[in-house]
Structures are given as C-alpha cells and as structure tokens.
Amino acid sequence: MKLGVGLPGYLGNAIDAQTVLDWARVADEAGFHAVAAHDRPDSDAWDPLATLAVAAPVTQRVRLATTVVLLPTRDEALVAKQASVIDQVSGGRLDFGVGLGGRAEDYEVFGRPFRARGRRLEEQLARMLAIWSAAAEGGQENAGLGPASFQRPHPRLWIGGYTNASIERAVSLGDGYTFGAPGIAVIENRLPAVRAAAAAAGRTDFPVGALAYVALTTNPSQLRDGERMLTHYYGTLRKPFLEMVHTGEADDVRAAIDAYRRAGVDVLYLFPVIPTMRQLELWSEELLPHVSGEPVSGEPVSGKPNAPAATSA
C-alpha cells in the first residue's frame, strides 16, 4: 500500500497559504506517494485544481491527486483544460479523481442541478475523454480544445463514490476507484464489489484509494483544536470526532493504517486535522516507514489481486 498526504488547504480560512505549500514540499521530500486536495464548493476550502497547480512547482516527484472534484458542479471542457495544464506543469503527475458528492448546496453555489447528477457525470466524462484524446492526437497543428496532457492520452482518471453505479463508472471509464473517508467498516464492506467488477471487466490492474483523517497525538488540547478544524470544514460533524479521526500514539495510528491495507486499499491519503509542520514530520518519522517497510504479517504488499507495483511514484 502507498501512503499519500492530504493538503490542509481544505481548511480554507483556518489555514495560511504558506503552510499549504510547505506541506506539499515536505511531503515530497519525505517520500510520500502523493499529495491530495479535497473539493467542497460551498465552503472556504481551496479549489482542488488550483491547489495542485500551486503545489506542482514546489514538488518534484510526488503524485498530485484530486480526492475528488465534484465534476457535475463545473464545466467539463474548462476542467479538462485545467487538468491538462497541471499534468504538463508537473511532468505527468496528476491523478484526477472525480465524483458526485451528496450536498445540494455544493451544486446550488455554482447554479448547477443536483438531480440527475450521475447521468450528467457520465456525459461529462465521455466529453472529457474525447477532448483529451483529440488534444493528444492533434499535435502542434491542433487548434481545438487542449492542450494535450503530459500523460497520454490523458491524466490518470479515478472515479469515486459508494454505490454500484459509481463502481461501474469507474471500471468502464476510469483508471482506478476511490472512496472518501467513510471509515474502515464501509470500505471493508464495499471494496470486494469493486474488485469483482474490475475482474469481470478484465481490469487486472485497477487500484483503489481511500481517505482517512489523522491526528497523531493524545494531547487533549491538540485534539480539541483538531475537532474545531474538522468542524470548520464540515459545519456539523456527521458522527463523533473520535470516530471520524484516527488518533493516538504512533502504534494506534499504524494499527488503523494496517486495517486499510488488509482491506485491500492500494493508496491511502492521510488528511490532517492538526495542520502543523510538526504533525507532518511525525507522520514522516512514525507512519511512512511502517508502510514502505515490511508488510503486515509478512505478506507481500503487492500480493493482493490487482495491486499496483510497489513503487514510490
């Protein structure tokens, strides 16, 4: 399993810009697989594509992931161009994740319909794939939509969700599937359906990603600060803070990470609720070596069906 880092720009006005850039740079230098950006239009959260555009030039090797862009809230032709530019600037490091979301407010703020958003997503993805393919084939003489992405014919496309329809979209149109942060029990329950659908479609290399909120501390004051940060993002927490966030000493958080690995997750993005540089340093020292070192119970990390090669980038 590979370990990525969520950038704290999702916390909007509660975070300063330099911290977001420092998180990207340090995560890159530490050897994390990816940095990732959330999408929540009806909030002060940083736009995920803009976030990765500024993260690209301060990093060298780390993947740049959207987890995920709520595509039906946006114009897909513009998003295709933006994604291609990020992919070009980064030298082909974009992992473009898309999904639907479940909040009508995120659609209303952009004047987009909430109903029939699943059908709309499928139409948008078909158009984006056509735009990317045409740009890749057109070369320098192409005057149509573009530019071409660095990765050909398009950036890696991850499709997220929880329903059977989202799984079918990912298998038929995408390069991978991604969960949000529903907790390990939901992932354990739904991930076998993803694997089964991928196998039925002949997708032998079909990675699965997931998100997890982490606070590597037992300090009550820090945990209260973390709860305020997460509440700033969500408005109202859908369940108690300690059920949404993996907290505790390093052994406790490593055990939680092991549960995602045993469930079959290939890429796990850790999102901070304590967005200090010291927290990221602790993740680099205490969590990253555990994932990149010896596998759980002596089993090869790449031994799961459809797992990607265990490279760092």
N, C-alpha and C positions, 0 to 999 in steps of 0.2 A: 504494500500500500504506500502511496505517496502522500506527503503532508504539505498542504498549502496554508496560506495566511490570508485572512480577510483584512482588508484595509479599513482603518477606522473612519474614513470619510462618510460611512453610512450614518454616523452620529451627527452629521450636519454642523449646526452652530455650536454644538458642545465640544468641538474639536478644532484645533487650528491647522491651517494648511501645511505648515512645515512638518507637523507630526505625521501627516499622511505620507508626505514624500520621504521622510526618514524611515517610516515603517517599510515602504517599498524597497528602499535602498538596502536597509539592514537585512530584510528577509532574503533579498537576492544574494547578498554577500554570505549569509549564513548557510545557504544551500537548500532552502525550502523549494519545493517543486513549483509553486505558483503563488501569485498574489491575486486576490479576488475582490470584486465590488458588487454590492447589493443594488437593487433598484426598488425605490418606493416613491413614485411621483408626487403623491400628496403629502409631502413632508419636506424638511430641510436637508434630507440626505443628498449627498453629492450624486450627480448623474453618473452612472457606471461607465459609460463610454468616455465621458470627459475625464473621469478619474484615471482610467487606464491610459488615456492619451498623455496625461502628465506623468504617469508612472513609467511609461515606456523609456523615455530618455534618461531616467535616473537608475535604470536597471540594465543588466547585460544578458542574463541567461534565464531568468525566472519566467514561467508562463504567465500570461495576463488573462484572467478569466472574469466573465460576467456571470453572476450567480443569483438571479438571471435578469436579463432585460425583459420587461413586460411588453413584448413586441406589439400586441394589438392596440396599445396606447399611442403608438408612434407611426410615422410614415416609413414604410419599409424600404423605399428607394433611398431615402436620406440615410437611414440606418445602415444599409448596405454600403454606401459610400464611406460613412464614418468608420465602419468596421474595417474596410479595406485599407484606409489610411493608417489606422492603428497597427494593422498587420504589417504594412510596409515599413512604418517607422520602427517597429520592434524587430524587424527581421524575421517575421513569421512566427510570433509567439502568442498570437491571440487564440484563446479558447472562448468562442462566442456562444454563451448559454442564453436561451430564451425560454419564456414560459408565459403563463396566463395571469397568475395572481388571483386573489379572491376578494379584493376590496373594491367595491363600486367607486369609491372616492378617487382611486388612482386613475380611473377612466374618465371620471367627470372633470378632473382638473385639466385634462387635455381635450375635453369635448368629444370623447370617443364613446361609442356604445358599449355597455357592459354585456348585453345579451349577445348570444351567438359568437362570443369571442374565440371559441375553439375553432369554428369554421373559418373565421377571419384569420387566425394564426396560420392555419394550413395554406390558405390562399397567399398570405404574405411570404411564407417560407418558399413556396413554389416560385413566386416572383423574384425573391432574393437569389435563389439558386440560379435562376435564369440570368439575372443581372451579372452575378459573379462569373458564370460560365462565359457569357458574351464578352465581358471585360478581359477574361483570361485568353480568349481566342482572338480578340481583336488586334492585339499588339499596339504599336505606336500610332497606327493609322486610324484606330477606333475613335470615333468622335461621340460615341454613345455614353451611357452611364458607366462610370468607373470611378476611380482607377481599378486596375486589377490588384487583387491581394497578393501578398508575397507567397503564401501557401496556395498551391494550385489544386483544384480550381477555386477554392475558397477557404476561409479560416475554418478550423475545426468547429463543428456545429454540435452543441449539446442542447438537448431539449428536456425541460423539467416538468414536474408535476407528480401526481399521486394516483391518477385514475388509469383505467385500462386504455382509454383513448390517448392519454399522454404517452403511454408506453408504445402504443402502435405508431404514433407520430415520430417518436424518437427512433424506433427501429427502421421505419420506412424512409425517413428524411434526414436523420441526424447521424452523427459520428459517435455519440455517447448519450447517456441518460444522467440526469442529476436530480437529486432530492433537495428540498430545502433543509430546514432544521427541525424535523418533526420529532426527533428523539429516536433512540436505537430500536425501540419496540416496533414502531411503524416501519422502519427500514427493514428490520428482520422479516416482517410480515410481507412486505411488498417486493423486496428485491428478487425473490425466486421467480416472480411473474415476469420481471424484466429479463432475467436470464433465459427463461423459457421462450419468450417472444423473440429474443435475439437468436437463439438456437434454431427456432422454427424458420427464421428468415435467412439462415445461413450466415449470420454475423458472428464469426468466430473471434473477432477482436472488437469487443464492444464494451468500453469502460463505463463504470458507474461512479458518480461523485455524490458527495453529501456535505452538508454544513453542520457545524457544531459550535455553540458558544462556549467559551472557556475563560475561567478566571483562576489562574494558578496561584492560589492564596487561601489561607484560613483566617486572615485578618478581618475581624468584623467590620471595621471602618472601611476597608477597601471593598468588601462585599456590598456594603450599603451604597458606596459610590457606584459600583458596578450595576446594582439594581436601578439606581437613578438613571444611569446611562441607557440601559436597555429600555426602561420605561419612556425615556425621551424619544427613542426610536419608534416603539410600538404604540405609545399613547397609553394603552392598558395592556398589561401582560396577560396572555391567554391562559397561563397557569402559573403557579408559584415560581419565583425566581430560581430557587434551588432545584426545581425540576426542569427548568429550561437551560440551565448553565451547568457545565461540568466544572466543579470547584474542588479545592482541597490541596493536599500536598502532591508532589510530583507522582508518587505511586498511585494515588487515587485517579489522577487525570490520565496517566498511562494505562491504567486498567480500563478506563472508559474508551480510550482510543483503540485498545485491543478488541473491544466488543464490536466496533465498527469494522475492523479488519476481519474478524471471524465471520461477520455477517456477509462479507464479500464486497465491501466498498473498496474501490481502487484509488480514489483521490478524496481525501478528507480535508476540507477547508476549515481551519480554526478561526473563528471571528472573536475579536476582543471585546469585552465589556469594561476592561480596565486598560484604556489605551495609552499606557505609559511605555517608554522605551525599555524600562526595566522588565516589564512583563514580557516583551518580545525577546529580550535577552534570556530570560528564564525558559521560554519555550525552546529557544535555540540550544540551550545547555541541557535541559532536562527532558524534552519531548522528542525533538528531532533525531537525536542519536538512537533513541529507542525504536523509532520506526524504520530508520535507514540501516539499523544494525541487524541483530539476529531476529528471525521471525518468532512469533508466538509458538510455543510448544514444539519448536524445532521444525515446523512445517514450512516449506518454501513459500515465500510471499507470492511468487509467480505461479504457484501450483494450482490456483483457482482457475476454473474454466473461464476463458475469455479475458484473463487478466493481461494488461499491457506489460511490455517489457519493463523491468525494474531499473530504468534509467532515471536520472535526476532532472531531466529536462526534455 
